[in-house]
């Protein structure tokens, strides 16, 4: 390894500080989420005198937090499944096949990933209203495709390019059709890439806020971020429950990210670092 | 006589278009078509509170109104301020973090895991965590400030524009610096170590290596991170919606939130559409800069 001596210690110290900075808000929220409501407002700081599970209990009984979790799972799951299925076809063609207009399509896909959501929110609202899809699952999946589809295609192109072309050529010489080559040779090899793409797309959908806020009307269709953002108590923010809900929303994402961190980082950075 | 090679190419082309068509059609339908509609809508007055007025064509009337709209200029200023503050902090911290992660060989996995989690969680959750830290009664920031005697009275961060920006900027830096760091780390790892070894043999110091090897070779990654972050910061919505709601008053309201309010609070769809078009125009200009300026390899030939 490069370097040594004090430089490495300084780097290690700085990293430790940054890790603490990254972790602290979670740790603090965790403590607060098991602190009785009355103690929370006695002025911040301090370890709770008594631990309580009340906030978590209230979350799932009084606030029916299962409902937004189910909504988020359905919407993010459906969007991800559709995007990976349809996007993998396009990504393979864009990564491997020779045809005119390929570069233009890739540039177009990349440009759409940078679309500001706010700039299409008004026509989508009018369109969904016309189709009577406001406050429905399809009414969220459809808008979610605007960012999820280009993201999926862009990520998958990167993965398909990494698969060695020799195997496809061999399959073609053995008489396999193009479609068979794609489904029987390329797709099995692309499974890790497809999985990583699915994870990233799912996370983006799970976290989405603006569309979910604009196209749902009531708690029965709110997704997790909208439900948490709209938590209100009678007089003050019900911090105990808000933080409990925040941690519940974070836990699955954190678990997935920790389990697949190497792959996720690779997926995140692959599209961007060449130049 | 048909050349079998060209037949083959034609078949490949047909196959390729068959595969691309569904995804391309989806994107055109859900993203491009609505965008066109936004432009069309922006040329009309469409007030959903007063449907009896119909949808008269007003030409560039909405845009003219925007030019004279103080609240829009304010929102543009807040967005620029937010973008400048957060992106510069994130680039510096991210570079620092990437350099440190590239050097430390033990515990790199732990660091990566710890910083990835803030990136992966919903922005709404990040905003709430920071709102809690800065809460005037229950927040730890005030407890610490009072505890060390820095202030006599715990400040109420969110009633004053200047102090309201503090948690907003900190929360964004906390959430997105990891992304910058990881992009830059990937860039650092693609720099061949032989370059450093050769420089060390020639007696070059660490500082010289950083300036003459690392930074020039990291330029593409730095540029990508910079533009990604700029575009993202310019679109900021969730974070400010939850942390300050654009307040106090409209003193922290960014353009995306103003547009949202014009649409869903005031129900002025024509005016909101015109605001949307302007946001899109600015973002698109920045995105073009990215695609052109970087010459991202789009042709399929890697690197």
Interface residues (C-beta under 8 A of the other chain):
Chain A: X1 X2 X3 X7 X8 X11 X12 X14 X15 X18 X19 X21 X22 X23 X25 X26 X28 X29 X32 X40 X41 X43 X44 X45 X46 X86 X87 X89 X90 X91 X92 X93 X94 X95 X96 X97 X98 X99 X100 X102 X103 X105 X106 X107 X108 X109 X110 X111 X112 X114 X115 X116 X117 X118 X119 X120 X121 X122 X123 X124 X125 X126 X127 X142 X143 X145 X146 X149 X150 X153 X161 X178 X179 X182 X203 X206 X207 X209 X210 X213 X214 X224 X225 X226 X228 X229 X237 X239 X242 X243 X246 X249 X250 X253 X254 X256 X257 X258 X261 X264 X265 X268 X269 X272 X273 X274 X275
Chain B: X9 X11 X12 X13 X15 X16 X17 X19 X20 X22 X23 X24 X26 X27 X30 X31 X32 X34 X35 X37 X38 X41 X96 X97 X99 X100 X101 X103 X104 X105 X107 X109 X110 X111 X112 X113 X114 X115 X116 X117 X118 X120 X121 X122 X123 X124 X125 X126 X128 X129 X130 X131 X132 X133 X135 X137 X138 X139 X140 X141 X142 X143 X144 X146 X147 X154 X174 X178 X179 X182 X183 X185 X186 X187 X190 X193 X196 X206 X220 X221 X223 X224 X225 X228 X231 X234 X235 X237 X238 X241 X242 X255 X256 X259 X260 X263 X264 X269 X272 X273 X276 X277 X279 X280 X283 X284 X286 X287 X288 X290 X291 X294 X295 X296 X297 X298 X299 X300 X302 X303
